[in-house]
């Protein structure tokens, strides 16, 4: 490797970030991953060498494109620059400039040429009912496209809750039989980055790890990278002192809510949701901007069996300290869920507005549920 | 509050009160557990001990005579060194105890089948806390940078000298990164050098 390949002026131009910011970012990512200092160095070097870019095939199933939107809106250094520079994005329905059959041909060509070398990213759920006819791209079902792309992928990443287990699409009554990539691709290792939308930092960290070490980071039984999803939201929550001391907000806008007390009694799912939101917050916005930071209980968007499954403002019931391996499969829960179709739809809509959720939204949802009782 | 026994009694009383008042009837309690304090001892002019309750198990550190913690922001994390390694403590406040710092060990507590079960786990923590530890076993989360660091607004917590001790033998796959940096991987790199990109210019 020639010395001039590490010319930072080129890197600065490509990424539109200063060398200092870029290296600081690498150090931050390495630290988040629990890796030592030389990992930051290795990451910086891997990114600085553009020849190692892995080809990426990015499929979209049933979803709102939220994960891609979140990725494109992250900053400093501009992560979309980093990711686009870091990988060779050969196929992505939202970002491709081309369209139609030409783009589909390019995808098939890239998959053929890069057999066993490309990274497959799946965004969105995969409907399997009636042979998967409820989601088609260029005349082919998402189900077939997923199997086709997964066959020769070097690694598979399910990005977002929909791709991880079905997300809102799989909420009862799940009319299309929506499933996540790990359920569809049984027997294959699928790394999941759940969240609605997922934190792009968790995706970029995983991709950086892959690009640097040529393998995926350690994952748990749900395929989630341990560095990002190893702890309960509750464990690191900045409102923990109030929980510990039994100081709870009991109503939106009451004294406890205004004072920033624990949101458990408003339905916070932090005690059963594994994610690193308390330490990363969301998308580099700053100012403690993430659901709990702005006074809304954690919805459990990244936790299978919690988000889109449990009513948004119902109390978190924790059966064990390690709930993920104790929850029954989503499919077997469809009929026992207390969540009505209307409530599920409302919740889905509310997730998009979760950051701006107000007492009014809470009131409305309660009224709706009250009506049905 | 420098007598560990008095402190233990005070902590016991404060948590009993929280349990029977604020926490009464909430779902997250483990009904098989009750409040218990153990291992209260002096440590560096402060008192440290462990408390088990139906909703949490935590190490609790009470301020020494020279400490004024009243200005500290609730929920902020402070690293404290122990022979076994660094642990982050959260600034906390309880009625009947005042401002203190806690290191959460478990919460919720539903994995414990009985008080004895929780007690055994607690004893395990106390038994190892003051024992000289292997620095490579230190939990990486102790170094997890806050969001402001990720945004590039602060650098103070990113101390690469510390990270170098977490996984000193972590292999760098030669296929993925045959950089000159790779050859230095066993050397501690100063933060200054990293930010200047010096490793990329050598070799």
Interface residues (C-beta under 8 A of the other chain):
Chain A: X1 X3 X6 X8 X19 X20 X21 X23 X24 X25 X27 X28 X30 X31 X32 X34 X35 X36 X37 X38 X39 X40 X41 X42 X44 X45 X46 X48 X49 X52 X75 X76 X201 X211 X212 X213 X214 X215 X227 X230 X231 X234 X235 X238 X239 X240 X241 X242 X243 X244 X245 X246 X247 X248 X264 X265 X271 X276 X279 X280 X281 X284 X286 X315 X316 X317 X318 X319 X320 X321 X322
Chain B: X18 X19 X21 X22 X23 X26 X27 X28 X55 X56 X58 X74 X75 X90 X91 X92 X93 X94 X95 X102 X104 X106 X107 X108 X109 X110 X111 X140 X141 X143 X144 X145 X146 X147 X148 X149 X150 X151 X152 X153 X155 X157 X158 X160 X161 X163 X164 X165 X166 X167 X168 X170 X172 X173 X175 X176 X177 X178 X179 X180 X181 X182 X184 X185 X186 X187 X188 X189 X191 X194 X195 X197 X199 X200 X201 X203
